[in-house]
Amino acid sequence: MAASVDIIIVNWNTQGALAACLQSIEAVPRETIDLLRVVVVDNNSFDDSLSTIGSPNLPLYIRRNTSNLGFAAGCNQGAQESRAEYLLFLNPDTRLTKEALQRPICFMNQPQNNAFGICGIRLLDDHGLPGTCSARFPTPRSMWEEGTGLHRLAPRLFTDRCQSDVKADVKEVDQVIGAYFLIRQHLFDQLNGFDERFYVYFEEVDISLRARNAGHGSCILGSVSAYHTGCGSSDQVKDKRLFYFWRSRLLYARKHFSTADFLGVLLLTFAVEPIVRILQATSSSSMKVVLTTARAYLYLIRYCLSGSINGYSR
């Protein structure tokens, strides 16, 4: 019997990209799998994204939200009432290649691969160059290295957490990037889905770590690829993007690190990284980046003053 899959796409103002994504799904072979649903969860877009998708030959379901509930909540909405064996969470700015649907599902469906609960594939940018497809789990040290830019200034001393050019046919990784995130539905249900307190960013890191702790690994199929543009939605609101990144990083540290390590990340976020970013922007005469950083910093202060981070339970 063919393995069944639901594809969930959370959309926010990605006009054109969403249509191309659906067209790529329509074009891939599906002889050995059963595609039950393609669910588009629209988080209150205002760019007429949905009006441009046409009528693809897909089992398409559209859910319209009256506000932007965030990526994690949108993914959980799309997975509701699923009867499929696998869930594929796909960013709207991805485009599948010919083997990007059948091969990963067939791989996961083989009994010898039952140890893997999550699967990703190689991701290429619009020029065909390798993009980030997986990453190591963040640590307090890696957060400091990334927040201060040390991993870029001295790459030989500080290892970049992100991984891109995966060439091995099968490579076990810590976490798969959320642009293409294939997970067994029974595992997704066991973990109660994505943690919706991560509005955007770190939600796939969190669920991958919880899966690992429950005995289910993650892997990348390096011989299968898809195209991923990246930052299609968040580029429209760069100050909010930085704020949500900082907020999600703090929530992750609060949830998974010791109290001392969380306080270290708090110090990084409030006393070090904003200054580093502003100094870098000033040296390059980029006042736009200075203002973006300052606005994101103010959003974060307002959020923390509300007490939300202190009330976050592990």
C-alpha positions in Angstrom: 0.0 0.0 0.0 1.3 3.5 -0.9 2.4 5.7 2.0 0.1 8.7 2.5 1.2 12.3 3.0 -0.3 15.7 3.7 1.6 18.8 2.6 1.1 21.9 4.8 2.1 25.4 3.6 1.8 28.5 5.8 1.5 31.6 3.7 1.9 35.3 4.4 2.2 37.7 1.5 4.2 35.5 -0.9 2.4 36.4 -4.1 3.9 34.5 -7.0 6.0 32.3 -4.9 3.0 30.3 -3.5 1.7 29.7 -7.0 5.1 28.5 -8.2 5.3 26.2 -5.1 1.9 24.6 -5.9 2.8 24.2 -9.5 5.9 22.3 -8.6 3.9 20.0 -6.3 1.4 19.4 -9.2 4.3 18.4 -11.5 6.1 15.9 -9.3 5.4 12.1 -9.9 3.2 10.6 -7.2 2.8 6.9 -8.4 4.3 5.4 -5.2 2.6 7.7 -2.6 -0.9 8.9 -1.8 -1.1 12.7 -1.6 -4.2 13.1 0.5 -4.2 16.9 1.0 -2.3 20.1 0.2 -3.3 22.5 2.9 -2.5 26.2 2.5 -3.0 28.2 5.8 -3.1 31.9 4.9 -2.1 34.1 7.9 -4.2 37.1 6.8 -2.2 38.1 3.7 -3.0 41.4 2.1 -1.2 40.9 -1.2 -3.8 38.7 -2.9 -1.5 35.7 -2.7 -4.4 33.3 -2.9 -5.9 34.9 -6.0 -2.8 34.1 -8.1 -2.6 30.4 -7.5 -5.2 29.4 -10.2 -6.8 26.0 -10.0 -3.9 23.4 -9.7 -4.8 19.8 -10.1 -4.2 19.0 -6.4 -6.4 18.0 -3.4 -6.1 21.6 -2.3 -7.6 23.0 0.9 -7.3 26.6 1.9 -7.7 27.9 5.5 -7.9 31.7 5.9 -7.0 33.2 9.2 -8.3 36.7 10.2 -4.9 37.5 11.8 -1.3 36.4 11.5 -1.1 33.6 14.1 2.6 32.8 13.3 4.3 30.0 11.6 4.1 27.3 14.3 0.4 27.9 15.0 -0.3 27.9 11.2 1.5 24.6 10.8 -0.5 23.0 13.6 -3.7 24.3 12.1 -2.8 22.7 8.8 -2.1 19.4 10.4 -5.4 19.2 12.2 -7.7 16.4 11.1 -4.9 14.8 9.0 -5.2 11.1 8.4 -1.9 10.8 6.5 1.1 8.8 7.7 3.5 11.7 7.0 3.3 15.4 7.2 5.4 17.6 4.9 5.7 21.2 6.1 6.8 23.3 3.1 7.6 27.0 2.9 5.7 28.8 0.1 9.0 30.0 -1.4 10.2 26.4 -2.1 9.9 24.5 -5.4 10.0 20.8 -5.5 12.1 18.9 -8.0 11.1 15.6 -9.7 12.2 13.3 -6.9 11.6 15.6 -3.9 8.3 14.0 -2.8 8.4 10.3 -3.6 12.0 9.5 -2.6 12.0 10.9 0.9 8.7 9.3 1.7 9.8 6.0 0.3 13.0 6.2 2.3 11.2 6.9 5.5 8.7 4.1 4.8 11.5 1.4 4.7 11.6 -0.5 8.0 15.4 -0.1 8.3 14.9 3.6 8.6 12.4 3.6 11.4 14.9 5.3 13.7 14.5 8.5 11.8 11.4 10.5 12.7 12.2 13.6 10.6 13.7 13.9 7.1 14.9 16.8 5.0 16.6 17.2 1.7 19.3 19.3 0.0 18.1 22.9 -0.5 19.4 25.0 -3.4 19.0 28.7 -3.9 17.6 30.3 -7.1 21.0 30.0 -8.8 21.3 26.3 -8.0 23.9 26.9 -5.2 23.6 24.9 -1.9 21.7 26.7 0.9 21.2 25.8 4.5 19.3 22.5 4.9 20.2 21.5 8.4 22.0 22.7 11.5 23.5 21.6 14.8 21.4 22.2 17.9 22.3 25.6 19.4 24.3 25.8 22.6 25.0 28.9 24.8 28.4 29.1 23.2 27.1 29.0 19.6 24.5 31.7 20.4 27.3 33.9 21.6 29.4 33.2 18.6 26.5 34.0 16.2 25.3 37.0 18.2 28.8 38.6 18.1 29.6 37.5 14.6 32.7 35.5 15.7 31.7 32.5 13.5 32.1 34.8 10.5 35.2 36.7 11.6 37.2 33.6 12.6 35.6 30.6 10.9 38.6 28.4 11.6 38.1 28.9 15.3 34.4 29.1 15.5 32.2 26.5 13.7 29.1 27.7 11.9 26.1 25.9 13.3 24.3 25.8 9.9 25.1 23.1 7.3 24.5 23.4 3.6 26.3 21.3 1.1 25.3 17.9 2.2 26.6 15.4 -0.4 26.1 12.1 1.5 23.1 10.0 0.3 21.9 9.8 3.9 23.3 12.0 6.7 22.1 12.0 10.3 21.8 15.6 11.5 20.6 17.4 14.7 17.8 19.3 13.0 16.2 19.8 9.6 15.5 23.3 8.4 11.7 24.1 8.4 11.6 25.0 4.6 11.2 21.3 3.9 10.3 19.3 7.0 9.0 15.8 6.6 7.8 14.1 9.9 5.9 11.0 10.8 2.5 12.0 11.9 2.4 9.7 14.9 5.6 11.4 16.1 4.1 14.9 15.5 1.0 13.9 17.5 3.2 12.4 20.2 5.1 15.7 20.6 1.8 17.8 20.4 3.0 19.5 17.3 5.0 22.7 17.1 5.3 24.8 20.3 3.1 27.8 19.3 5.0 30.0 21.8 7.6 30.2 19.0 5.8 32.7 16.8 8.5 32.2 14.1 12.1 30.9 14.3 13.3 28.1 16.4 10.1 26.1 16.2 11.7 23.4 14.1 14.8 23.4 16.3 12.6 22.9 19.4 10.5 20.0 17.9 13.7 18.4 16.5 15.3 18.4 19.9 12.1 17.0 21.5 12.0 14.3 18.9 15.7 13.4 19.5 15.0 13.3 23.3 12.1 10.9 22.5 14.4 8.6 20.6 13.7 9.8 17.0 16.5 11.1 14.9 16.6 13.5 11.9 18.4 13.0 8.6 19.1 14.7 5.2 18.9 13.0 1.9 21.8 14.6 0.1 20.9 13.1 -3.3 17.5 14.8 -3.4 17.0 18.5 -3.7 14.5 21.3 -3.8 14.8 25.0 -4.5 14.3 27.5 -1.7 14.4 31.3 -2.1 14.4 32.2 1.6 13.1 35.2 3.6 10.3 35.7 1.2 7.8 36.9 3.8 10.1 38.2 6.6 12.1 40.5 4.3 9.0 42.7 4.2 9.3 43.4 8.0 13.0 43.3 8.9 12.6 44.9 12.3 9.9 42.5 13.3 12.0 39.6 11.9 14.9 40.5 14.1 12.6 41.0 17.1 11.0 37.5 16.6 14.4 36.0 16.1 15.6 37.4 19.4 12.4 36.5 21.2 12.4 32.9 20.0 16.1 32.5 20.9 15.3 33.7 24.4 12.3 31.3 24.6 14.5 28.4 23.4 17.2 29.2 25.9 14.6 29.5 28.7 13.1 26.2 27.8 16.2 24.1 27.1 19.1 25.7 28.9 20.0 26.0 32.6 19.1 29.2 34.4 22.7 30.3 34.3 23.0 29.7 30.6 19.7 31.4 29.9 20.9 34.5 31.8 24.0 34.5 29.6 21.8 34.5 26.5 19.8 37.3 28.1 23.0 39.3 28.6 24.0 38.7 24.9 20.6 39.8 23.6 20.2 43.0 25.6 23.8 44.2 26.3 26.0 42.9 23.5 24.4 42.0 20.2 22.4 45.2 19.6 25.6 47.2 20.2 27.6 44.9 17.8 25.0 45.3 15.1 24.7 49.1 15.5 28.5 49.5 15.4 28.8 47.3 12.3 26.0 49.3 10.6 27.5 52.6 11.6 30.9 51.6 10.2 29.2 50.8 6.9 27.1 53.9 7.0 23.9 51.9 6.9 21.5 54.0 8.9 18.6 51.8 7.8 20.1 48.9 9.6 20.7 51.0 12.7 17.0 52.0 12.7 15.9 48.4 12.1 18.0 47.2 15.0 16.8 49.9 17.3 13.1 49.2 16.5 13.6 45.5 17.1 15.3 46.2 20.4 12.4 48.4 21.5 9.9 45.6 20.6 12.0 43.2 22.6 12.1 45.5 25.7 8.4 45.9 25.5 7.9 42.2 25.3 10.1 41.4 28.2 8.6 44.1 30.3 5.2 42.5 29.8 6.6 39.5 31.8 6.0 37.0 29.1 9.5 35.6 29.2 9.4 35.1 33.0 6.2 33.3 32.8 7.5 30.8 30.3 7.3 27.3 31.8 9.7 24.6 30.9 
